[in-house]
């Protein structure tokens, strides 16, 4: 449930999406630092998926010297890069200093602090401050928070070393947590929530500074940025029922944010169903029900700067 987006007012931090996919807010003015705990727990839950994606990238990229994580947030995926590529330096780039502080602390805890740096500033302009071109530049669900995505991809590509790889995480499928008919309310709740989030996402995109409508043909956009050899691969997170406590907490967070962001567009039956799903005392809630699972798909698109 939930696409890799969704918010409603002028964004404060249009640069720090932070590997996050499922989120919904009361408006598009997102305080990413306030979401730090949620962003960390979500990325940690999705770590198996990210590990698969990074393993695939490891076969696509030859021993990168510098990896730049654009829109890194609290650094969960940045630190995974440091583990998967032990010979690389990793630079986490984000517009939120509090999130970068968490990223740096995570790197120290995980013993990769000596190869880990941070850079704070607005994308894509802050990348002008890079001392060296990147061998691998990763943008995990950060691109769609920039108004002109085509221009941003061009800017990303210009920061690559010759032969360097740009990898963007965009798209995939809305995550699912429950069967179509899970015994309360009308069947198909998550599909209806998906539709409302698509409406929300379109409004968020429209309200971004310099917003440009763009067909989301990522390989074509990468090619238009002067990059070659576009590839696409999707990765699955499959956490079957019964769900872990972390998965339950994640589902509760997602449903809570959905209720807050799209409640006015829900009918009374769907609102009542969401309330039950979020009531820890209700046996039908995500906190207690035995059929809760997490199933998610994320898609990575890569291309290479010509040597």
C-alpha positions in Angstrom: 0.0 0.0 0.0 1.5 3.3 -0.7 3.5 4.3 -3.6 7.0 5.7 -3.2 5.6 9.1 -2.5 2.7 11.1 -1.2 2.3 14.4 0.8 0.1 18.3 0.3 1.4 22.2 0.7 4.7 23.6 -0.4 7.6 21.3 0.6 10.2 22.5 3.0 12.7 19.7 2.3 12.4 18.7 -1.4 15.8 17.1 -1.3 15.7 14.5 1.4 13.5 11.7 0.5 15.8 9.2 2.1 15.2 5.7 0.6 11.7 5.9 1.8 8.9 4.5 -0.2 5.6 4.3 1.7 4.7 7.5 3.4 1.8 9.9 3.6 1.4 13.2 5.4 -1.2 15.8 6.1 0.3 18.1 3.6 3.3 18.4 1.3 5.3 20.4 3.8 7.4 17.6 5.1 9.6 17.8 8.2 12.0 15.0 7.4 14.0 15.4 10.6 10.7 14.8 12.6 10.3 11.6 10.5 13.9 10.3 11.3 12.8 7.4 13.4 10.2 6.2 10.9 12.7 6.6 8.0 15.3 4.5 9.9 12.9 1.8 10.9 11.5 1.5 7.4 14.9 1.3 5.7 16.0 -1.3 8.3 12.9 -3.3 7.6 13.6 -3.1 3.9 17.3 -3.9 4.3 17.1 -7.4 2.6 15.7 -5.7 -0.5 18.4 -3.0 -0.5 21.1 -5.7 0.0 19.8 -7.5 -3.0 19.8 -4.2 -5.0 23.3 -3.4 -3.9 24.6 -6.9 -4.7 23.2 -6.4 -8.2 24.9 -3.0 -8.4 28.1 -4.7 -7.3 28.0 -6.8 -10.5 27.3 -3.7 -12.6 30.0 -1.3 -11.1 33.7 -2.1 -10.9 35.2 -1.2 -7.5 33.9 2.3 -7.1 36.2 4.7 -5.3 33.5 7.3 -4.4 29.9 6.5 -3.8 27.5 9.4 -3.4 24.1 8.8 -1.8 21.8 11.6 -2.9 19.0 12.2 -0.4 20.5 9.8 2.1 18.4 10.8 5.1 19.6 9.0 8.3 22.1 6.9 6.3 20.8 3.3 6.6 21.4 2.6 2.9 24.6 4.8 2.8 26.1 2.5 5.5 25.0 -0.6 3.5 26.9 0.8 0.6 30.0 1.1 2.8 29.6 -2.6 3.8 29.0 -3.9 0.3 31.8 -1.9 -1.2 34.6 -2.1 1.4 37.1 -0.3 -0.8 34.9 2.8 -1.4 34.4 6.1 0.3 30.7 6.9 0.9 29.3 10.5 0.9 25.8 11.0 2.3 24.1 14.1 0.8 21.0 15.5 2.2 19.2 18.8 3.0 18.6 17.9 6.6 21.5 18.3 9.0 19.8 16.4 11.8 19.4 13.4 9.5 23.0 13.6 8.4 24.1 13.7 12.1 22.2 10.4 12.5 23.9 9.0 9.3 27.4 9.9 10.7 26.6 8.3 14.0 25.4 5.2 12.3 28.6 5.0 10.3 30.7 5.3 13.4 28.6 2.6 15.2 29.1 0.2 12.3 32.8 0.8 12.1 32.8 2.5 8.7 33.2 6.1 9.9 36.7 6.4 8.5 35.3 6.0 5.0 32.1 8.0 5.5 31.4 11.7 5.0 28.3 13.9 4.8 27.4 17.0 2.8 24.4 19.2 3.6 22.6 21.3 1.1 19.8 21.6 -1.5 19.8 19.3 -4.5 21.0 19.2 -7.1 23.1 22.4 -6.6 25.0 21.1 -3.5 26.7 18.5 -5.7 28.8 21.4 -7.1 30.7 21.1 -3.8 31.9 17.6 -4.5 35.7 17.4 -4.4 35.8 14.5 -6.8 33.4 13.0 -9.4 31.4 10.0 -8.2 32.0 6.5 -9.5 28.5 5.6 -8.3 25.7 8.1 -7.6 22.6 6.6 -5.9 19.3 8.5 -5.7 16.9 6.5 -3.6 13.4 8.0 -4.0 14.9 11.5 -3.9 14.5 12.5 -7.5 10.7 12.8 -7.4 11.0 15.5 -4.8 12.8 17.8 -7.3 10.6 19.9 -9.5 12.6 19.4 -12.8 13.5 15.7 -12.8 15.1 15.8 -16.3 17.4 18.7 -15.3 18.2 17.0 -12.0 19.2 13.8 -13.8 21.5 15.8 -16.1 23.1 17.4 -13.1 23.6 14.0 -11.4 25.2 12.7 -14.6 27.6 15.6 -14.8 28.9 14.7 -11.3 29.9 11.2 -12.5 33.4 10.2 -13.4 33.8 8.9 -16.9 32.5 5.4 -16.8 30.7 6.1 -13.6 27.2 4.8 -12.9 24.0 6.7 -11.9 21.4 4.5 -10.1 18.0 5.8 -9.3 15.4 4.1 -7.2 12.0 5.1 -8.5 8.8 3.2 -9.0 8.1 -0.3 -8.2 4.7 -1.4 -6.7 2.6 -0.2 -3.8 3.4 -2.3 -0.7 0.8 -4.7 0.6 0.1 -5.7 4.2 -3.2 -7.5 4.2 -5.3 -9.8 2.0 -7.8 -8.1 -0.4 -10.6 -9.1 2.0 -9.2 -9.2 5.6 -12.5 -9.6 7.3 -13.5 -6.1 8.3 -14.9 -3.3 6.1 -15.3 -3.5 2.4 -12.7 -5.6 0.5 -10.1 -3.7 -1.5 -9.2 -1.0 1.1 -5.5 -0.8 0.1 -6.4 -0.4 -3.6 -8.6 2.6 -2.7 -5.9 4.1 -0.5 -3.5 3.7 -3.4 -5.7 5.7 -5.7 -6.0 8.5 -3.1 -2.2 8.6 -2.7 -1.7 8.9 -6.4 -3.9 12.0 -6.3 -1.9 13.3 -3.3 1.4 12.6 -5.1 0.3 14.5 -8.2 -0.5 17.5 -6.0 2.8 17.2 -4.2 4.7 17.2 -7.6 2.6 20.1 -8.9 3.5 22.3 -5.9 7.3 21.7 -6.1 9.3 24.8 -7.0 10.0 24.7 -10.8 7.7 21.7 -11.3 7.8 20.2 -14.7 5.4 17.5 -15.9 7.5 14.5 -17.2 6.6 11.1 -18.4 8.3 8.7 -16.0 10.2 6.7 -18.6 13.3 6.5 -16.6 15.6 4.8 -19.1 14.6 7.4 -21.7 15.3 10.2 -19.2 18.6 8.7 -18.4 19.5 8.6 -22.1 18.4 12.2 -22.5 20.9 13.1 -19.7 23.7 11.8 -22.0 24.1 8.5 -20.2 24.4 5.1 -21.9 23.6 1.4 -21.3 20.4 1.9 -19.3 19.3 -1.1 -17.3 16.3 -1.7 -15.0 15.8 -4.3 -12.3 13.2 -4.7 -9.6 13.7 -6.2 -6.2 11.2 -7.9 -3.8 10.8 -7.7 -0.1 8.7 -10.7 1.1 8.0 -10.8 4.8 5.2 -13.4 5.2 2.8 -13.7 8.1 3.0 -13.8 11.0 4.6 -10.4 11.0 7.5 -9.4 13.3 7.1 -6.6 15.8 9.1 -4.3 13.5 6.9 -5.1 10.6 3.7 -4.5 12.7 5.1 -1.1 13.8 5.9 -0.2 10.2 2.4 -1.1 9.1 0.8 0.9 11.9 3.0 3.9 11.0 1.9 3.7 7.3 -1.8 3.2 8.1 -1.7 6.1 10.6 -0.1 8.5 8.1 -2.6 7.4 5.5 -5.5 8.0 7.8 -4.1 11.5 8.6 -3.4 12.5 5.0 -6.4 11.1 3.1 -9.1 10.8 5.8 -11.2 13.6 4.2 -11.5 11.6 1.0 -12.4 8.3 2.6 -16.0 7.2 3.2 -17.1 6.6 6.8 -16.8 2.8 6.4 -13.1 3.0 5.3 -12.3 5.5 8.0 -13.9 3.1 10.6 -11.8 0.2 9.2 -8.6 2.2 9.5 -9.5 3.1 13.1 -9.9 -0.6 13.9 -6.6 -1.5 12.1 -4.9 1.1 14.3 -6.5 0.3 17.7 -4.0 -1.9 19.6 -6.8 -3.2 21.8 -8.7 -4.5 18.7 -7.9 -8.2 17.8 -8.4 -7.0 14.1 -5.7 -4.4 14.4 -2.3 -4.6 12.7 -0.8 -4.9 16.1 -2.5 -8.3 16.8 -3.9 -9.9 13.6 -2.2 -13.1 12.5 -2.5 -12.4 8.7 -0.4 -9.3 8.5 2.6 -9.4 6.1 4.8 -7.0 4.2 5.2 -7.4 0.4 7.0 -4.7 -1.5 8.7 -4.1 -4.8 11.3 -1.4 -5.6 12.8 -0.7 -9.0 16.3 0.5 -9.8 17.3 2.1 -13.0 21.0 2.5 -13.9 23.0 4.1 -16.7 26.7 5.0 -17.3 28.5 8.2 -18.2 30.5 7.5 -21.4 34.2 7.2 -20.8 
